[in-house]
Amino acid sequence: MAEALYKDKSKPVEDRVKDLLSRMTLDEKIAQLSAVWVYEILDDTKFSPEKAVCKIGHGIGQITRIAGASNLDPESCAKIANEIQDYLVNNTRLGIPAIVHEESCSGFMAKGATCFPQTIGVASTWDTEAAKAIGEVIRIQMKAAGAHQALAPLLDVTRDPRWGRTEETFGEDPYLVAQMGIAYIKGLQGEGLHDGIMATGKHFVGYGMSEGGMNWAPAHIPERELREVYLFPFEAAVKEAKLACIMPAYHEIDGIPCHASSRLLKSILRDEWGFEGLTVSDYFAINMLYEYHKLNPDKILAAKKAIETGVDIELPSTDCYGLPLKAAVEQGLVSEDVIDKVVARILEHKFRLGLFENPYVEPSKAKSVFDIPEQRELARRVAQESIVLLKNENNLLPLSKEIRKVAVIGPNAHNIRNMIGDYAYPCHIETLQRMADTFDTAKPTYASLNDEDLFVPMVSVLDGIKEKVSADTEVLYAKGCDVLGDDESGFDEAVEIAKKADVAIVVVGDRSGLIPGCTSGEARDRADLNLTGKQEKLIKAVYATGTPVVVVLVNARPLSITWLHENIPAIVEAWLPGEEGGRAVADVLFGDYNPGGKLPISFPRTVGQVPVYYGHKPSGGRSHWLGDYVDCSTKPLYPFGYGLSYTTFEYSNLRISPENVDVKGEVRIQIDVTNTGKIKGDEVVQLYVHVPAQNVTRPVKELKGFKRIHLEPGQTKTVIFDMPVSLLGFYDENMDFVVEPGKVDVFIGSSSEDIRAKGQFELVGKKIIIGGNDKKFTTKVTVV
């Protein structure tokens, strides 16, 4: 008997898809539209053929988190992946392999995988090559463990740091989010699906600007702002990075949940942008159309709405896209043609991933690519680059390694758990353990966070400092208080050691995660933005001793730290710096690394300013006619793009050519930057513009280019921005994307407020409408 055409790798993918689809029963088709948790087909940590018969007997579209939802090491993950694929290939009728998806917000969410800084820290590097390198490490590690899809990156633009997932984002600016996201996606996806990991852009769209900063709450975003700000990074990722997958968001916009919005998932994503990838639901979100949003009266109609809207795959487990969807087809509510189109798209991706030819991996080789020295070196470099120096009065920093006595104080000073983000592996094991204990005793028992095996090797900030200082330096430590709670019993010890020391380093901030007791992370939204618990009171008590104080923030979101800014001489923002964070912080404190990070999101003076961001309209950013609030300034405490250095930089010789630029053309903007200090350092050169418009208002400034450069003392480099004019486009009064003639203001500086050079050029010609592939998203930057 001749082999089925779909098994013949010499045939075109389109023909293989058509042949396979023609052989499938309705049950087999519907099985491709959903997933199962890995633990649903395990007995403890062993693959269970008996459970597989019930759960994946007709095949399955995806397997949910073999690594991220288990206690398995990389080699064991690879073995389980192979056993699952072997079962599907040899024990189901058609032998269709599964896509394994995993999380990767701060690295591959797996035991033993490299734990990078959380995304807000990566954004603070303003280093696209670093973002790409992180994606490449994740790709290598995921592929070794048998995974094929990463549920990242977040392309959410967020301007409300009350939202708990702010830490998972690249910040407030659509251009920065787009550029960092594109780089990360290219690192993940490589040269194509045949050797890459499918990246998943999420959460489509506007998730980071919810009502009250609350998770899953409605977003109130007008159409022009939706397209110019919140859709921009997704469109850039689809068109420039060939993004393979999109995940809709949980929330609603103007009464339509994103998982039920055919305008988003069909009209914009597929029809306008030409997206050819897959769409996957956020976890449990299809059922939410029925249970949470009250949009549909039952799971059957929720399934109908989602599949017809454009949600291809239900995650994390088979629910609405199981029996309810089958019932919808059998009752004539959903055409089988709709199912066929989606299944064909899924099968095409499985063929292009090479799953039919080689669904297996080599378990014995998995460990060799997990957290190896060069990956750990990258983690340290990114952590160093992510650190932002917020204040350094009288050049208190860097400290001498020969300092006589240093006090290290605070709840995050000697705590590796609080140095990682909400989607780091230990945090999710913590979450799954809580779920297992609370909801479902059939789920496996997960290890306790007290088990150091859950963490890759890490040192705390305290230990990083101990490694850094001289043998003659005495390092004193006191916790002082917890991140949460009212207990002040540790204050006396903290004050006593501060009195004895030459400097007190107070390390405070957040505990990120998804469960009660965490101060940031998914579903951990806040109504205030002060330091939680008694942390600010602890700092004030240490400050009152008269000993010079350095505050290190190991935290997840912009905080309102006005008192600290007004009183503490040195403040260092370290975010959630990952596995090498303790050493990276010590590198900065003691001068082995000159901080060059810049804020990707504005810091408010008080939560009452939120949202406060640089790219506001001319009528925004102030209270008319007197300017400020009654009780504080309308300006942010620290603006977007802000960050100090141990050296100084001079900007000079701005050149713009040509002065008159055709509306279809390109403009070159050049600036010379010189390190005028005595030590080497990094500067992030930032290009902003103000674009003219006749009938709609435009932001006072928009980021349109940036480059992180390294300069030795006295060295000068020229940064050249080649900016396509279409990048200056906007949606006019008719909602056409246009470029209009007029004078464009150019600003180049060290932050959105610290502008070092200004210029202008004029767009000439007639107003044009830009569509399709003529729309550009990136300014080319070169350094000479």
C-alpha positions, 0 to 999 in steps of 0.5 A, a space after each residue: 500500500 502506498 504511503 499517505 501523501 501527507 507523510 511524504 516530505 517531498 510534497 508541498 506543505 499545502 498538498 500535505 495539509 489538504 491530504 491529511 485534512 481529508 482523512 480526519 474525522 470531526 473528533 480528530 479535527 476538534 482535538 487539534 484545536 485544544 491542549 492538555 496540561 502535561 500533568 493530565 497525562 502523567 502518573 506523578 512524573 511518568 507518562 501514562 498511556 492509560 490517561 493518554 487514551 482518554 485525553 489525547 486518543 484522537 490526537 491533540 493540538 498542543 501540550 501545555 508546559 511540560 517543563 513549566 508545570 512540573 518538577 522535571 529537569 531538562 533531560 526528564 522533560 525531553 524524555 516525557 516530550 518524546 514519550 508523548 510524541 511517540 504515543 501520538 505518532 504510533 498510537 493515534 490513527 493519523 499520527 499527528 505530533 503535538 506542539 509543546 508550548 512553554 512560558 518565557 517572560 524572563 527566560 525559559 520557565 523551566 528548572 535549570 534554565 537561565 533566569 534573566 532579568 524580568 522584562 521591564 529590566 530588559 527594557 531598561 537596557 535599551 539594547 535590542 541586541 541583548 533582547 535578541 540574545 535572550 531570545 536565542 538562549 530561550 530558543 536553544 533551551 526550549 528546543 533541547 527540552 522538546 518545546 516548540 512555542 513560547 508564550 512571549 513576548 508581551 507587546 503591551 504598552 502600559 502607562 498605568 503601573 498600578 497594573 500588576 503585570 507592568 513588570 512583564 512589559 517593555 514599558 510606556 512607549 510604542 516604539 521602544 516596545 516594538 523594537 525590543 519585541 522585534 529583537 526578542 522575536 527574531 532571537 526566538 524564531 531564528 531563520 524560520 520555524 524549521 529551526 526556531 521557536 514560535 513566538 507569541 505576541 500578547 496580549 492583543 490588545 490594550 491589556 496594560 491600560 485597564 480600568 483602575 489598573 485592575 487585571 482583566 478589567 475593561 480598557 477605555 481606549 479611543 480608536 486613534 490611540 488604539 491604532 497609534 499606540 497599542 496596536 503599533 508594536 503588534 503590527 511591527 512584530 507581524 510585519 517586520 519580525 514575521 511573528 508566528 502567533 498572537 494571543 488575544 487579551 482577557 479584557 474587553 474594549 468598548 463592550 467587546 471582549 478581545 477573544 470575541 472581537 472579529 474586528 481585532 482578530 480578522 479585520 485588523 490582524 488578518 485582513 489589514 496586516 496579512 497575518 498568517 500565523 496562529 492565534 491561541 487563547 489566553 488560559 481559560 479565556 474562551 470559557 470566560 466569554 460565558 462565565 466571566 464576561 457573561 457574553 454567552 449563555 453556555 460553553 457551546 455558544 462561547 465556543 461558537 463565538 471564539 472559533 468564528 471570531 478567529 481564536 484558533 486554539 484553546 489553552 491550556 486544556 480542552 474545555 469549550 473546544 472539546 464537547 461543546 464545540 463538537 455539539 455546536 457543529 453537530 447542531 448546525 451552529 458552526 459550519 465544519 468549513 470553519 473548523 477545517 480552515 483553522 485545522 488546516 492552519 494548525 497542520 501547516 504550522 506543524 509541517 513547517 516546524 518539521 514535527 512530522 519528520 522529526 518530533 523527537 529530541 535527544 534527552 542526553 544532550 538537553 542539560 548541556 545547553 542549560 545555564 552554561 557559562 556563556 548564558 550566565 555571562 549574558 544574564 549578568 551583562 543584561 542585569 548590569 545594563 538594566 540597572 538605572 542610577 536614579 540619584 547620586 548626590 555628591 558622587 556618593 557612588 561608586 563606593 570604595 571596595 576598601 571601605 572599612 564597614 558597610 551595613 546591608 539592610 532590608 527585606 530584599 538584601 539577602 533574598 534570592 526569591 525576591 530577585 525574580 519576576 512573576 513568570 520565573 520558574 520558582 514563582 510558578 511552582 509556588 503558584 501551582 502548589 497553591 492551586 494543587 493544595 486549594 482546588 485539585 488534589 489530583 494534581 501532582 505535589 510540587 516542591 516547596 520554595 525552600 527547595 533550593 533545587 528549584 532555583 538556578 545558582 544565585 547569590 543575594 545582593 548581600 552575598 554579591 557585596 561580600 564577594 566584592 569588597 576587600 578582605 578587610 571590609 566588615 559587612 554587617 547585615 540586618 533584615 529590618 522588616 518584611 516586604 509586607 506586614 507591620 512588624 517593626 521588631 527588626 528596626 532596632 538591629 538595623 539602626 544599630 548596625 547602620 550607626 556602626 557603618 561608614 555607609 548603609 545600603 538598604 535593599 527594598 522593593 517587591 515580592 513578585 508572583 501570582 499568589 497572596 503575599 506577593 506585591 506585583 505580578 499577574 492579578 497582584 494590582 495595587 491602588 498605591 505605588 508607595 513601598 509596601 509594608 514598613 519599608 519606607 519607615 525602615 529607610 527613614 529610621 536608618 537615614 536618621 542615624 546620620 550614616 550615608 544611605 544608598 537605597 537599592 530598589 529590587 522591585 517590579 514597577 515604578 514606585 512613588 518614592 518622592 521622600 527618598 528622592 528628596 532625602 536619600 543621596 543615592 538611589 539605584 533601580 535594579 528591577 528584578 535582576 534575575 540569577 546574576 542580579 546580586 553580583 550585577 548590583 554589587 558591580 554597580 555599587 562598587 564601580 566595576 560597572 558604570 550604570 547606563 540603564 534608562 527608564 522605559 516608563 515614567 516614575 510618578 510622584 504620586 499615584 494620583 498622577 497616573 497615567 503620567 507619560 512623556 508622549 502626551 498631547 499639547 493640552 496634556 501633562 499640565 493643569 490649565 491654566 496654572 500648570 500644577 496640581 494644588 498639592 504637587 507638580 504635574 511632572 513625573 518624578 523621573 521621566 521616560 528615558 532617564 538614567 544617570 552615569 558615573 561619567 558625563 556625556 556631551 552632545 554636539 554637531 547635530 546634522 539633518 539632511 536633507 532639510 526638505 524631505 519628500 513625504 515619500 522619502 527618508 531623512 538622515 539625522 546625525 549627532 556626535 556624542 563624547 564621553 567628557 568624564 574620566 571613566 568608560 560608560 554607556 549612553 543611550 542616545 534618544 531621538 524624538 520628534 514632534 510631527 505636524 498635523 492640520 486637523 488632529 492633535 499630535 504628541 509633544 514628543 515621540 520616540 523614533 530612534 535610539 542607540 546604546 553606545 559605549 564610550 571610553 574617556 574622551 572618545 567621540 562617536 557619531 550616531 546616525 539615524 536614517 528615518 523613513 518618513 512613513 514612520 512619522 505617519 498618523 491617523 487623520 480625521 478620516 482614520 486614514 494613515 497619512 503623512 502630511 507636509 510641514 515642519 518636523 521638530 527634532 530632539 536628541 537627548 539623554 532622556 525625554 526631558 534632558 534634550 541636548 540638541 534641537 533641529 528641524 526639517 520640512 516635509 514637502 509634497 502633497 499629503 499621502 495615504 500610506 497602506 500595506 507594505 509601505 508602512 515602516 516601523 524602524 529607524 536604521 541606526 549606525 554608529 561610527 
